[in-house]
């Protein structure tokens, strides 16, 4: 270091101290996508590679997860070109990981020409920021529910104050128009939600839909920085200003994946409970009727074979009268399990129509195939040993859905076929 006294130091001395103390000095040309390293020492001797392009430097500085060396999903690298453009002096503190150690870096960028920059990188003493880090962690506990946030001016077509929580706790540089961002980020939205996203984020829609101070949101699947689609809530809030012709918005992306999945699982659980017969744990009357209606509709829209059958346990009332309802219930459960096992490898569903009557909807099944299946079920039931009552039999009526069927016509044929089976000695299969 210069031996001069402090009060004797001049500009040349300050520049000499600066050049000896700064860890890395780079010259970057964004248009040519090149960097030239003037100085690199300390951690940057291992971090900065001589073969790097300018986009490589930008990617390695902040296109990774915060406090990690893991890169974000490649789809998000589409924003690299706009991340490396600066319209003025820029300073930011970032974290990088080198040799599995996190280093706190102060980055300063000075424009020296048209998209040409001098970049200064200096490692800071992390212990000096321990209290600040603890404070940031407390703030992040609140803010981390928002994966992304930015400020939008629709009239000027600009974005600003962009913050990506998983990359950094600080605002990220992006020289990006709103219309440009919108058409880039739509590719991160799951295809089934892209039309909704484009409609909701359309500038004219935002102007028309939102009054000053009004907020609105919608849920969709969006690719996160790891490349996985998660459920998010996209939130727009129009700022209140003194000028009604201002159209400035705060835009937020909130991670709701865990809560959405949990809610969806709960709803599916209750949906299943509402669709299931409490005794036999197969579809109840309402659900199997819906399944039959859906099958009829599918048949009207295609040429696929669909058949339905109704099963009735023969002389079931005698079981209840002789052995009691508890044994009768056990018999129903055992009967249902047997029939369900017979169709588990088929494209078919079974439901309890009521009492001792059951309906099976068989997709991709002709009437001949349905008759063969019904006979197998009938014979299996007749040969099975049931607790306390020994043997039972069942009667089955089947019909094939036609493209002109309505529910009533198809059900009537099936019901008549079952009636014929019971009228002809039971323990048989009849076609309607």
N, C-alpha and C positions, 0 to 999 in steps of 0.2 A: 504494500500500500504506500501511497505517496507519503513522504516524511514531512511535508509541510504542515504547519499548524492549521487548525480548522479555519481560522479567519483569513488565511492566505490562499485557500483553495479557489481555483478559477474553473471556468467551463471545461477546459481540457482535462483538468484533474477529475472533475465529476464524471466526464465521459469515460475516463480511464478506470475509475472505480466501478462504474456501471458495467463496462465490458468485461471486467474481471470477475464480477460477482453474479451476473445473470446466468442462469443455468443453460438456456437455449435461446439462440437468436436465429430466426428463419426468414427468408424472403420467399414470398409465395406469389405465383401468377395464376389466378383462378381461371382465366380464359385459356391459357396454355396448359393448365392442370399440372403445374410443376412446382417444386419447392427446392430451394437451395439453402443448405445448412451453413451458416456462418460460424455458429458456436453450438456445441452440445457437450455437456459435462454432467456429472452426477447421474441421477436416475435416467436422464435423457440419453445417455450413452447406450443404454440397453433398449430404451423405448423407441427412439426415432431410427428408422432404417434408411440407409442411403438411397435405396431403390424406390422409396415412397413417392407417389404422386400427391398433389394437394388434396384430392378427395380421400386418399388413404389417411392422411393426417386428420382431417375433419372427422372421418369415421372413427378413428381410434381415440380421438379426444372425447367425443360425447355420444357416439352411436353405440353405446353399451349400457347395460343396467348399472344403476347407481351402486357404488361400492362393489363392483364385480368386473371381471374381464370378459364376461359372457356377452356376445354380440346380440343385438336385437334382431328380430326376423328380417330377412333380406327384403321383403316387400316394402318395408318402411324406408329402405335406402333410397327410394324414389325421391325423398326430400333432401338428399345430400347436396345436390347442386344449389338449392336455395339456402341451405344452411351455411354455405361458404362464401356468401356475398355480404359485404358490409358497406354501409353508406356513410359511416363515420367511425370515430374511435370506439373501440369496444373492449370491455373488461369483464372477466368472469372467473369465478373460482370453480374449479372442477376437481373431481377425484379420478385418478387412474390407478390401475393395479399393475404392478411390475414385479415379477418373481413372487407372486402370491402376497404381496404387501401393498396396502392402500397408501397412495401418496396424494397429498393435497397440493394442488397446482394453482398458481395465479397466472391467468392468461391475459395478455394485453395485445390488441391488434390496432395497428396504425396504417390507414390507407396511404399509399405513396404514389399511386397512379390509378389508371382505370382498371379496377378489379385486381390491383396489385397491392400487396400488404407486407408490412414488417410485423412478424409475430414474435412476441417475447414470452417465454415460459419460464417460470421460476417455482421451485419447490418451496413450500412453506413448512414451518415447524408445526406439525399437527397438534402437539400438546398445547400450543397457544390458543387453540380453538376448541378445547374440550368443553368449556362451558357453553360456547356457541353451538356446538354439535348437540349437546343435551337439549338445549332450547329448540333447535331445529327438529329433533326427534319428537318432542312434545307437539310441535306445530304439525309435523307430518302425520301424527296419529289422527289428527282431525282432517288434514287435507288429503291423505292418501286414499280416501274413498273416491276422490276424483282423479282418474287416470290422466286426464288432459283438460286443459283450460286455455282459453284465449279470448281476446277482445276483437270485435269485428266492427268495421264501419262499412255499411252497405253502400252508401253514397260514394265514398272514396274508393271502395273495393279494396280495403286493406285488412290485414290481420296484425295483431301486436300482442305483446305480453303473453307469448306462448309458453306454457309450462307443461312438461311431461314428467309426472311424478316419479315414474320408474327410472328415468334417466338422470334427473337432477332436481334439486330443490329450488333452483334458480330459474329465472326466465331464460328461454333459449332463443338465440338469434335465428330468425327466419325472414328472408326478404321474399314474401309470398302474398300474392293477391288472394282475396277470399274466393273468387270464382276459380282461381287456379287450385287452391287447396281443396275446394269442394269436389272437383273432378278427379283429383288424385286420391283423396281419402275414400271415395266411394268404392274403390277396389278393395278396401279393407272391410267393407260391409258384406255380410253373407248375401249371396245372390237373391234369396227370396225377399230381402228387405231393401235392396238397392233402389227400386222404384219409389218406395215410401221415403227413403232418405233423400233422394233427389227432389221429390215433391216438397217435403217439409223444409229443406234447406234452400230452396229456390229464392233468390233475392226478392222477387216480386211477391212471393207468398209471404215472406217475412215482413215486408212492408204492409201488406194487406191484413195480415192476421194479428199482429201484435200492436196493442196500444202501449204508450209509454208506461213503464213499470210492470208490464204484464209478462208472465213466464209460462212456458209450456214445455212438455217433454214427451218422448215416446221411447219405447223399449225395442231393442233389436239385438241381433247377434253380430258381433264385431271382432275382428282378429286383433288379439293383443300383441304386445311386442315380442312374445315368445312364439307367435305364429299359430296360436290356438284360438278358436272362436269361443267367445264368452258372451254372456248376457250383459248388456250395458244399458244405462238410461242416458239418452242424449237430451240435454237441457238447453233451451234458449231463453234468455231474459233480456228484454229491451230496456236500455238505460233511460232513466227519466232526465230529460234536459229541458231547458227553457225554450228550445226551438222544436216545434212539432215536425219539422222537416228533417230533423236528425234521425238517423236509423242506425243507432249503435247498440250492439248486443254483446252480452257475455255468453260464451258457449262453453258448456262443461260436458265431460264424459264421465259418468259415475259407474263404478264397478258394482253391479247388483247380482253377479253370477251365483254366488253361494245362496243368497236369500231367494233368488228366483228359482233355482233348482230345488231348494227345500220346499218352497211353496208349491211348485209343480208336483213334487212327490206327494205332498200332503193332499193336494187336489185329486191326484190319481188314486190315492188310497181311498178317499171318500167316494170317488166315482166308482171304484171297484166295489166298495161296500154297498153302494146304492144299486149296483148291477147284479149282485150275487144273492142267491138263495141262501138264507142263513143256516138252513139244516144241511143241505147237500153240497154247498160251496161251488155250485155251478151257476150259470146265468139264471136269473129269475124270469118270471113271466114277461115283464116289460122289456127286459134286455133281449131275450130270445125273439120276442115279437119284432123288435127293432131290427135284429139281425136278419130275420126273414124278409122284412120289408126292403132292407138294403140289398139282399140277394136278388129279389125280384127286380129292383131298379137296375142292378148290375147286368142282369140277364137281358133286360130291354135295351141296353146300350152295347151289348156284345153278343158273340155267338158261343160263349163259354157254357159248358154243361153245368147245371146246378140242380140238385135234387134235395127234397126235404122228406123227413120221416117223423111219425109220431109213434111213441112207444107207450104201452099201457100194461101195468103189472096185473096179471089175471087174478081175480078173486082176492084183491088186496083187502077189501073190507073184512073178509073172514080172518085175516091175520090180526087185524086190530081187535076184532071181537073175541078171538080165541086167546091171543097172547098178550094183548094190551098195546097201548100206543107207543110205549117205550121200545118194544120189540119191533113194532111197525116202523118207527123212525130209524132204527138200526138197519132194517131191511132196505129202506129207501136209500140210505147212505151207501150200503154195500152194493145195491143195484146200480146206483149212479157211478160209483168208482169203477165197476166192471165195464159199464157202457163207455165211460170216458176213456178208459184204458184201450178199448177197442178202436177208438178213433184218434188217438194221440199222434199217430204217424200220418194221419189224413189231414187234408185241408178242410176241417170241419169243426163245428162248435155245437155244444149241447146245452140245453136249458130246461129248467123245470116249468112245465106249462101250468101245473096245478095238481095238488093231491098226488096221485100215482102216475100222472101223465107227463111225458117228456118229449121234447122236440129236438131233432138234430138237423142242422143245415149243412149240407155237403157240397162244397165248391168243387168245380172241375170233376164232377161225378155224373155220369150218365145214369139213366134209370136202370140199366142192366147192372152197372157197378153198384148202385145203391141197393138193388135187390140182393146182390151177393153179400154186401156188407151187412144188411139187415138180417139175413139168414145166419151169418156168423154170430152176430150179437144174440139172436134168439137161441141158437144152439148152445152158446157159451153160458147163457143165463140158465137154461134148462139143465145143464150138466153140473152147475156149480152148487156147492153145499153152503147153505145159509144157516147161520147160527140159530139154534132153537126151533127153527121151522122146517129144516131139511131142504126141500126143493120148492122153487117157484117157477112159473113160466110167464112169458109176456107175449102180447100181440102187437104187431107193427103194421102201420099203413104208410105207404110211400107214394110220392108223385114227383114228376119232373117239372121244373119251372119252364114255362114257355115265354116267348118274347111279348105275348099279348096279355100275360097274366096281371091281375091285380091281387092284392093280399087276400081278399075274400074268395076269389075263384080258386087260387092255389090252396088255401087253407081248407076250403070245402072239399076238394078232391082228396086231400090227405086225410081229413076227418072221416069222409065216407069210406075210404080204404080201410082205416082202422076199424070202423063199425063192421065192415064186411069180415075182417079178420076175427073179430070177437063173435060175430054171428055164425061163423063157420067153424066152431069148435075151439076157438082161441089157440094160442101157441102156434101161430102161423103168420106169414107175411102176405099182404095183399097190395096190389098196385091200383092207384086211382088215376 
